[in-house]
Amino acid sequence: MTQRDESNLSDLGRGGAMLLEVSVKNLALIEDARVELKPGLCAWTGETGAGKSLLLTALGLVMGAKASPELVREGKEEARASAVFDLSDPLLKGEVEAVLGGEIEEETLIVTRRLGAQGRSWAHVNGVPVTAATLKALSSHLLDLHSQQDARALADPDRQRGWLDAFGKLEPLRLRYCEARAVHAALLQRRRELVESAEQRDRELELLRFECEELAAARPVVGEYEELQREARRLANARRFREAVQGGHHWLYEADGSAVERIQKVARDLHPLSADAPELAELAETLERLADETREAAYALRSLGRAWTDDPRRLDEIETRLALYRKLAGRFRRDPDELADHLVHLQHRLDNLERAAADLDALDSPLNAAWNELRQTAADLSAARSRAARVLARDVQNHLKDLALPEARLTIEVATAPLGDNPTMASPPEHGVDRVEFLFAPNPGEPPRPLRKIASGGELARVTLAIKTVLADADRVPTLIFDEIDAAVGGRLGASLGRKLSELARHHQIICVTHMPQLASFAAHQWVIRKETRDGRTLTTITALDETERIEELAAMLRGDSVADGTRREVRAMLAEARGG
C-alpha cells in the first residue's frame, strides 16, 4: 500500500469502513467478474458500452433496486450480485444491526442478490434471507450512489433538510423538538378520545348512576337469596314441621308402648340371661344406651315443637325480598347471587367514567404547557436551520467556483409554517415546521428556482459534489459512488472535479466512473472495464491496473489509439501534479 493509500485509509470518516468487494455473475454481458476495492478515491474507466453501467446495476441490485429478468445472461438460469462491506466501525455496525434486528458476530457484511430468469429474486445478508426493503434500508447506511439519471438524493427536500441538520449539528435540537412533539401528541390524542366519547360517556354515566342507585338501594348480599329461600320454605311449612316433631316426641317417649319403653323392656329381659349367655350382656348394654339416646332425641323434638310457630309477617317480608332479587336478576341478566358483585363492577365503571370526565378539564393546563414547549423548540430549530442554511449555502457556493460554475448561485430557503396559539391543533411533522429547499441559479440574472426543477444532470452532479465536500465530516455514509460526474465538461474541469473528489476521499471511500483522464489521474486506484469476445460471446471484464498499465490506460483515454511517448510523459506529469509532486 502506498503512502497515499495509507493516508486515505486513516482519514476515512467511518474508521476504515468501506466496500471491500463486488462480484457479479451472469448479469447481462458480465459472465463472472470480481473486484476487490480499496480505500480512498477509486476510478473505474473504460470505453463507452464496455459495461461500466452493469457494475453499477449490480450494486443497485445489492442496494435493493427493482430486478428485471432481462438482466439474466442469455442461456443462464440466474444472475447474482454480491458485495462485501467492512463493519469494523462500531457505530456503523450498530446501525446495521438495528436494521437487521439482530447481532452480527463478524466484522464484515456480505449482501447477495440473486435474480432468476423467470423473474423471481432472492436476497441474503450473511446467509440470512431478507427482503428487498431491508436491502434498501441497509444501503442508506452503506452506499450513496449519484448518477445523472438518478439525482433524487439531491433534489429531495427531505434529504436536503437532513443535510442541513447534519451540517449545523442540529440533532440535539431536533431530538428536543421530537420529545416535545411526542408529549403534545400524546396529550392531544387523549383529549380527542375524551371529546369523541363525551356524548356517549354522558349517556352511559346517567344509566350507570341509575343502575348503581337501584342496586345499592337493594343492598344485595352474596348468599342471602339462597338463605332466604330456605327460611321461606320453613315458614311456609311450619305447621307440617311442628306436627312432625310433636308426633315424633309422642311415639318415641310419651305413648303407651313408646320406642323408649320397648327398648328398655328388651334390655331388662336380656340382663338375667347374660350370666349363662355372656354375649347377651353387651347387647343389653347397647339397648340401654340406645334407650337413653332415643329419650334425648324425643326431648329435642319436644323443644323444637314448642319453638316452631307460624310467622306470616316474616314470611311476607321474605317473599318481598325474594321478589326484589328476582326482579333485579332479570333486569341485569345475572343470577341473584351475582348481584352484589355486579354492583361493585358498576361502581368501578362509574368511577372511571367520572374520572375521565374530570380528566378532560384537567387536560387543559398540561396541553397548553406542552404546546408552548413545542412552539418554542420548533422556533429554536427553525432559527438554527436558518443560520446553518446561510453558512452551508456560502460554503457550497465557494466550491462551485472550482467546478466550472463560477456564476452560479445556490441559496437555501427555510420556509417555516407558524404553529399558532391553538393547542388542540394537530401536532406538526416529526421533522419540524420547516420546509427546506435548495434554490439554484446557474446563470447571472436568473432568479433562483428549486434545484430539482432547473439544474441539468451535470450541474446536479457538480452541486452534489460541492455539497458532499462541505458535508464530509457530517455525512456518515462510508462509500460514495459517482457515475460520470464529468459528463459534458472539459479537461480543465476534470482536474477540478478530481481534486474535489480527492479531498472528499479523505473522509469517504469514493468510486468514480469516468471517461476523463484528468479526473482519473487523481484516483489512488484505477480499474479498467473492457468488453471482449470469447468463443463467439461478448463479455465484460474489470481489471485492476498497476502503475505501468495505468499510464497506458490514461494515455489511451487522453489520445485514443495513437499513444506516443509524448503522451505517456504527459500522463506522468498529470499523475505527478495530481499527487502533489
Rosetta blueprint (number, residue, H / E / L):
1 M L
2 T L
3 Q H
4 R H
5 D H
6 E H
7 S H
8 N H
9 L H
10 S H
11 D H
12 L L
13 G L
14 R L
15 G L
16 G L
17 A L
18 M L
19 L E
20 L E
21 E E
22 V E
23 S E
24 V E
25 K E
26 N E
27 L E
28 A L
29 L L
30 I E
31 E E
32 D E
33 A E
34 R E
35 V E
36 E E
37 L L
38 K L
39 P L
40 G L
41 L E
42 C E
43 A E
44 W E
45 T E
46 G L
47 E L
48 T L
49 G L
50 A L
51 G L
52 K H
53 S H
54 L H
55 L H
56 L H
57 T H
58 A H
59 L H
60 G H
61 L H
62 V H
63 M L
64 G L
65 A L
66 K L
67 A L
68 S L
69 P H
70 E H
71 L H
72 V E
73 R L
74 E L
75 G L
76 K L
77 E L
78 E E
79 A E
80 R E
81 A E
82 S E
83 A E
84 V E
85 F E
86 D E
87 L L
88 S L
89 D L
90 P H
91 L H
92 L H
93 K H
94 G H
95 E H
96 V H
97 E H
98 A H
99 V H
100 L H
101 G L
102 G L
103 E L
104 I L
105 E L
106 E L
107 E L
108 T E
109 L E
110 I E
111 V E
112 T E
113 R E
114 R E
115 L E
116 G E
117 A L
118 Q L
119 G L
120 R L
121 S E
122 W E
123 A E
124 H E
125 V E
126 N L
127 G L
128 V E
129 P E
130 V E
131 T L
132 A H
133 A H
134 T H
135 L H
136 K H
137 A H
138 L H
139 S H
140 S H
141 H H
142 L H
143 L E
144 D E
145 L E
146 H E
147 S E
148 Q L
149 Q L
150 D L
151 A L
152 R H
153 A H
154 L H
155 A H
156 D L
157 P H
158 D H
159 R H
160 Q H
161 R H
162 G H
163 W H
164 L H
165 D H
166 A H
167 F H
168 G L
169 K L
170 L L
171 E H
172 P H
173 L H
174 R H
175 L H
176 R H
177 Y H
178 C H
179 E H
180 A H
181 R H
182 A H
183 V H
184 H H
185 A H
186 A H
187 L H
188 L H
189 Q H
190 R H
191 R H
192 R H
193 E H
194 L H
195 V H
196 E H
197 S L
198 A H
199 E H
200 Q H
201 R H
202 D H
203 R H
204 E H
205 L H
206 E H
207 L H
208 L H
209 R H
210 F H
211 E H
212 C H
213 E H
214 E H
215 L H
216 A H
217 A H
218 A H
219 R L
220 P L
221 V L
222 V L
223 G L
224 E H
225 Y H
226 E H
227 E H
228 L H
229 Q H
230 R H
231 E H
232 A H
233 R H
234 R H
235 L H
236 A H
237 N L
238 A H
239 R H
240 R H
241 F H
242 R H
243 E H
244 A H
245 V H
246 Q H
247 G H
248 G H
249 H H
250 H H
251 W H
252 L H
253 Y H
254 E H
255 A L
256 D L
257 G L
258 S L
259 A H
260 V H
261 E H
262 R H
263 I H
264 Q H
265 K H
266 V H
267 A H
268 R H
269 D H
270 L H
271 H H
272 P H
273 L H
274 S H
275 A H
276 D L
277 A L
278 P L
279 E H
280 L H
281 A H
282 E H
283 L H
284 A H
285 E H
286 T H
287 L H
288 E H
289 R H
290 L H
291 A H
292 D H
293 E H
294 T H
295 R H
296 E H
297 A H
298 A H
299 Y H
300 A H
301 L H
302 R H
303 S H
304 L H
305 G H
306 R H
307 A H
308 W L
309 T L
310 D L
311 D L
312 P H
313 R H
314 R H
315 L H
316 D H
317 E H
318 I H
319 E H
320 T H
321 R H
322 L H
323 A H
324 L H
325 Y H
326 R H
327 K H
328 L H
329 A H
330 G H
331 R H
332 F H
333 R L
334 R L
335 D L
336 P H
337 D H
338 E H
339 L H
340 A H
341 D H
342 H H
343 L H
344 V H
345 H H
346 L H
347 Q H
348 H H
349 R H
350 L H
351 D H
352 N H
353 L H
354 E H
355 R H
356 A H
357 A H
358 A H
359 D H
360 L H
361 D H
362 A H
363 L L
364 D H
365 S H
366 P H
367 L H
368 N H
369 A H
370 A H
371 W H
372 N H
373 E H
374 L H
375 R H
376 Q H
377 T H
378 A H
379 A H
380 D H
381 L H
382 S H
383 A H
384 A H
385 R H
386 S H
387 R H
388 A H
389 A H
390 R H
391 V H
392 L H
393 A H
394 R H
395 D H
396 V H
397 Q H
398 N H
399 H H
400 L H
401 K H
402 D L
403 L L
404 A L
405 L L
406 P L
407 E L
408 A L
409 R E
410 L E
411 T E
412 I E
413 E E
414 V E
415 A E
416 T E
417 A L
418 P L
419 L L
420 G L
421 D L
422 N L
423 P L
424 T L
425 M L
426 A L
427 S L
428 P L
429 P L
430 E L
431 H L
432 G L
433 V L
434 D E
435 R E
436 V E
437 E E
438 F E
439 L E
440 F E
441 A E
442 P L
443 N L
444 P L
445 G L
446 E L
447 P L
448 P L
449 R E
450 P E
451 L H
452 R H
453 K H
454 I H
455 A L
456 S L
457 G H
458 G H
459 E H
460 L H
461 A H
462 R H
463 V H
464 T H
465 L H
466 A H
467 I H
468 K H
469 T H
470 V H
471 L L
472 A L
473 D L
474 A L
475 D L
476 R L
477 V L
478 P L
479 T E
480 L E
481 I E
482 F E
483 D E
484 E L
485 I L
486 D L
487 A L
488 A L
489 V L
490 G L
491 G H
492 R H
493 L H
494 G H
495 A H
496 S H
497 L H
498 G H
499 R H
500 K H
501 L H
502 S H
503 E H
504 L H
505 A L
506 R L
507 H L
508 H L
509 Q E
510 I E
511 I E
512 C E
513 V E
514 T L
515 H L
516 M L
517 P H
518 Q H
519 L H
520 A H
521 S L
522 F L
523 A L
524 A L
525 H E
526 Q E
527 W E
528 V E
529 I E
530 R E
531 K E
532 E E
533 T E
534 R E
535 D L
536 G L
537 R E
538 T E
539 L E
540 T E
541 T E
542 I E
543 T E
544 A E
545 L L
546 D L
547 E H
548 T H
549 E H
550 R H
551 I H
552 E H
553 E H
554 L H
555 A H
556 A H
557 M H
558 L H
559 R H
560 G L
561 D L
562 S L
563 V L
564 A L
565 D H
566 G H
567 T H
568 R H
569 R H
570 E H
571 V H
572 R H
573 A H
574 M H
575 L H
576 A H
577 E H
578 A H
579 R L
580 G L
581 G L
